[in-house]
Amino acid sequence: MLSESDESPQTQKTARRYPGARMAVFYAALFAAIGVNIPFWPIWLSSRGLGPAEIGMIVSIGLAMKVIANPILGHLADRSGRRRSLMVMLSIGAAFAYGSFWFGHTFMVLALISMCFFAFWSPLIPLGENLTMMLVREHGLDYGRIRLWGSVGFIVASVGAGLVLSGRDPDQVPDLIYMMVTGAIVLVSLSCMAVPRSTPPRAEARRWTTLQVLADRRFVVFLVCAALIQASHSAYFAFASLHWKALGHSELIIGLLWGLGVFAEIALFMFAKQAVARVGALGLLMCGAVAGFVRWSLMPIDLPLALLFPLQLLHAFTFGAAHLGAMYFITEQIEQKFSATAQGLYSSAVMGIALSAATLLSGYLFEAHGAAVFLAMAAMSLGGFVICLYMIRTRRRDVL
């Protein structure tokens, strides 16, 4: 089997046209599908007769498959030198798997289909991030201005789906949700067929690339740091709306607060290249940790709207800066031939294991202590700050 690097020079030349725009389309399609699925999939599952506990189990299957599938597909990508081909096959598999939900009417069948779907779907994000960062290195692209289209796609799709479903006959809503998500996943498949190719060196076949990446002690320390910063969002994702509602804010205000956070993230992504050049990858992680400590420390307080809206702008740093720092750190720290594996491990450890564990902990803390749960999130951000400071100091000593 030929790798993508074995194609003719003419084919490679064609594949290099507009790499940034083509990856932007991929991100927009990918996060548009997520923007429709996340808010409305539980409604569809409920229409199939599943209760809250069963829906929770189905959702947890997605997290479990992320932990299992992402490192395996990252290993295959690094060993084969293929990114685009794997993304195409995975996206087509995901489309067929999601289409199969139509025939599922029992918990066991829906659970099995979910396992298949997430095994195909989950690796698409780290493989796409990996391909994008390689193109950033090869073509001098601005990662942030590519990635921001994912956030735009998410907003447009979630708001658009809400408008489509608003006022509909309740009996029509589940079918509309299914058709919108299936159509969005088909668009993801088409966008994967259009992503550029890259020509990274292949990893040696001596052992699992996962073990080789985890042998890098600095990378493991980075995973702990990033996990603390990103998992500190768990209480925000799960309970911010409930907290704001308890403080007396309307659904409109709550929606505006969520939207402002995403728009702040987009604004930072627009200037990502300059931010990385000025403070570096670890500097961005440090910004995320500091902003997280401030944001989550103030979150339990009943702030006036004049201060609550500016507080939401910190999402640009708590998530956006930390994410940018993580992507650029992986690019700088890990050899290209192991980069897909590193991205898979980041996705599994940080956005899978750490985020799900912190969400579970947040549930218990919110039930017992209410908004004080955000103080625990502030402590996690402080831990991320300490580890990031350690990484910066040890790097400087290495330089000296």
LINTAFEN-V62479 format. One record per helix or strand of 2 or more residues. SS is the DSSP state (H for helix, E for strand). FROM is the first residue (numbers start at 1). LEN is the number of residues. If there is no record, write none. Layout:
# LINTAFEN-V62479
SS_FROM_LEN, SS_FROM_LEN
This chain:
# LINTAFEN-V62479
H_4_3, H_9_7, H_19_29, H_52_29, H_84_20, H_107_33, H_143_23, H_170_25, H_209_6, H_217_15, H_234_13, H_251_20, H_272_28, H_305_8, H_315_19, H_336_64
